[in-house]
Amino acid sequence: MRYRSLLAGLAAACCCVAAQAAGEHERRLAAEIAVMAGDTRRLMAGEGGPLEREGLVKRLNGALSSLPLSLRRAKSDPSSVVAMRASIKRRDWRALAAVLATLKRRHPFDPRLLLVAAPTAEMRALGASIHTTTCAGCHDAASGDSLLPAKNLSAQLASMPREEFAARLLLGVRGDRTTGLRNPFSDFELAALIASYSRPSGTR
């Protein structure tokens, strides 16, 4: 009897871990789609210099290389990737945006853990500290026309929907060899970073 209870407990724990992994996979897939849609929007608007726009195209092609597997793992049809590749090849950004809009509806990114409505001063201070020690070296320097310039993060947040910025931060922050290049920050720390880039209410 005790053996059966132990097996039941292990099975429940495994199911819980699997559900958490599936949830995180879906979250990262939704974030990737949101970032791709944002990059496509920038290409449609002709933002950035020639090198930066080429960098956006390269990033879109890179995202498409893993998107079919990510969609299959989310039990979603990956056939739309063929149309997206063709749109990029033709530089048909409107067609690409239309497909991504459909995918965004199927896989909406939920940014609520990263966007705090009323961050405290302590939270902003934590975000500022993380920025100084981790992000400032690249992002506080003036960026010229390059494939993937490290932009000023406060200006970037002001230039796009907050949900998209949150998705970019979730996917874009990378660790080192000790973290397997995974995002080394918790959701709270990422939320603190975003809060530090936002102007407090009542300020101009």
C-alpha positions in Angstrom: 0.0 0.0 0.0 2.8 2.4 0.9 4.6 1.5 -2.4 1.4 2.4 -4.4 1.1 5.7 -2.6 4.7 6.5 -3.3 4.2 5.7 -7.0 1.1 7.8 -7.1 3.0 10.7 -5.5 5.8 10.4 -8.0 3.4 10.3 -10.9 1.6 13.4 -9.7 4.9 15.2 -9.3 6.0 14.2 -12.8 2.7 15.5 -14.2 3.1 18.8 -12.4 6.6 19.3 -13.7 5.5 18.4 -17.2 2.6 20.9 -17.0 5.0 23.6 -15.8 7.4 22.8 -18.7 4.6 22.9 -21.2 3.4 26.2 -19.8 6.9 27.7 -20.0 7.3 26.4 -23.6 4.0 28.0 -24.6 5.0 31.2 -22.9 8.3 31.4 -24.8 6.6 30.5 -28.1 4.1 33.3 -27.6 6.9 35.7 -26.8 8.8 34.7 -29.9 5.7 35.3 -32.1 5.2 38.7 -30.4 8.8 39.7 -31.1 8.6 38.5 -34.7 5.5 40.5 -35.2 7.3 43.6 -33.8 10.3 43.1 -36.1 7.9 42.8 -39.0 6.2 46.0 -38.0 9.5 47.8 -38.0 10.4 46.5 -41.4 7.0 47.6 -42.7 7.7 51.1 -41.3 11.2 51.2 -42.8 12.8 51.8 -39.3 16.5 51.8 -38.8 19.4 51.9 -41.3 20.0 49.3 -44.1 22.2 47.1 -41.8 19.7 47.1 -39.0 16.9 46.2 -41.3 19.0 43.3 -42.7 19.6 42.2 -39.1 15.8 42.1 -38.6 15.5 39.9 -41.6 18.2 37.6 -40.3 16.6 37.4 -36.9 13.2 36.6 -38.5 14.8 33.8 -40.6 16.6 32.5 -37.4 13.3 32.4 -35.5 11.6 30.5 -38.3 14.2 27.8 -38.1 13.0 26.7 -34.7 9.3 27.8 -35.0 8.0 24.6 -36.6 9.2 22.4 -33.7 8.0 25.0 -31.2 4.5 25.0 -32.8 4.4 21.1 -32.9 5.3 21.0 -29.2 2.4 23.4 -28.5 0.2 21.0 -30.6 -0.3 23.7 -33.2 -0.1 23.5 -37.0 3.4 24.5 -38.3 2.3 24.7 -42.0 2.1 28.5 -41.8 5.9 28.6 -41.6 6.2 27.8 -45.3 4.1 30.9 -46.2 6.2 33.0 -43.8 9.4 31.9 -45.4 8.0 32.8 -48.8 6.9 36.2 -47.6 10.4 37.0 -46.2 12.0 35.9 -49.5 9.7 38.3 -51.4 10.1 41.0 -48.7 6.3 41.0 -48.4 6.0 42.3 -44.9 2.3 42.8 -45.0 1.7 39.1 -45.8 4.1 38.1 -43.1 2.4 40.4 -40.6 -1.0 38.9 -41.5 0.2 35.3 -40.7 1.9 36.4 -37.5 -1.3 38.2 -36.4 -3.2 34.9 -36.7 -0.5 33.1 -34.7 -0.6 35.8 -32.0 -4.4 35.2 -31.6 -3.7 31.5 -31.2 -0.7 32.0 -28.9 -1.2 35.3 -27.0 1.7 36.4 -24.9 0.7 37.1 -21.3 3.0 39.8 -19.9 1.3 40.3 -16.5 4.1 38.8 -14.5 6.5 41.3 -16.1 4.4 44.4 -16.1 3.7 45.7 -12.7 1.0 48.4 -12.5 2.4 50.2 -9.5 6.1 49.3 -9.0 7.6 50.4 -5.7 10.7 52.6 -5.3 12.5 49.5 -4.1 11.6 47.6 -7.2 12.7 50.4 -9.5 16.0 50.6 -7.5 16.5 46.8 -8.0 15.9 47.2 -11.7 18.3 50.1 -12.0 21.0 48.1 -10.1 20.5 45.1 -12.5 20.7 47.5 -15.5 23.9 49.1 -14.2 25.7 45.8 -13.6 24.4 43.8 -16.6 22.9 45.9 -19.3 24.5 49.3 -19.3 27.8 48.3 -20.9 26.1 47.6 -24.2 22.8 49.5 -24.1 23.9 52.8 -22.7 26.4 53.4 -25.5 25.3 55.2 -28.7 24.4 52.6 -31.3 25.0 53.2 -35.0 23.7 51.3 -38.0 24.6 47.6 -37.4 22.9 44.3 -37.9 21.5 44.1 -34.3 22.3 47.3 -32.4 22.0 47.3 -28.7 19.5 50.1 -28.3 18.8 52.4 -25.3 16.2 50.3 -23.4 14.2 53.2 -22.0 13.8 54.6 -25.5 13.0 51.2 -26.8 10.2 50.7 -24.2 8.8 54.1 -25.2 8.8 53.2 -28.9 6.7 50.0 -28.8 3.8 48.3 -26.9 4.8 47.4 -23.4 3.7 43.8 -24.0 6.2 43.5 -26.9 9.0 45.0 -24.8 8.3 42.5 -22.1 8.4 39.6 -24.6 11.7 41.0 -26.0 13.2 41.2 -22.5 12.0 37.6 -21.7 13.7 36.2 -24.8 16.6 38.7 -25.2 18.4 38.5 -21.9 21.0 35.8 -21.9 23.1 34.3 -19.2 26.5 32.7 -19.4 27.9 29.1 -19.5 26.7 28.5 -16.0 23.1 29.1 -16.9 23.3 27.4 -20.3 22.6 30.8 -21.9 19.1 30.8 -20.4 17.6 34.0 -19.0 19.3 34.3 -15.6 16.7 36.6 -14.1 13.5 35.7 -12.4 10.2 37.2 -13.5 10.3 39.6 -10.6 13.8 40.8 -11.6 12.7 41.3 -15.2 9.6 43.2 -13.9 12.0 45.4 -11.9 14.1 46.1 -15.0 11.0 47.1 -16.9 9.8 49.3 -14.0 13.2 51.0 -14.0 12.9 51.9 -17.7 9.4 53.3 -17.2 8.8 56.9 -16.1 7.0 57.1 -12.7 3.4 58.3 -13.1 3.1 62.1 -12.8 6.5 62.7 -14.4 7.2 64.0 -17.9 
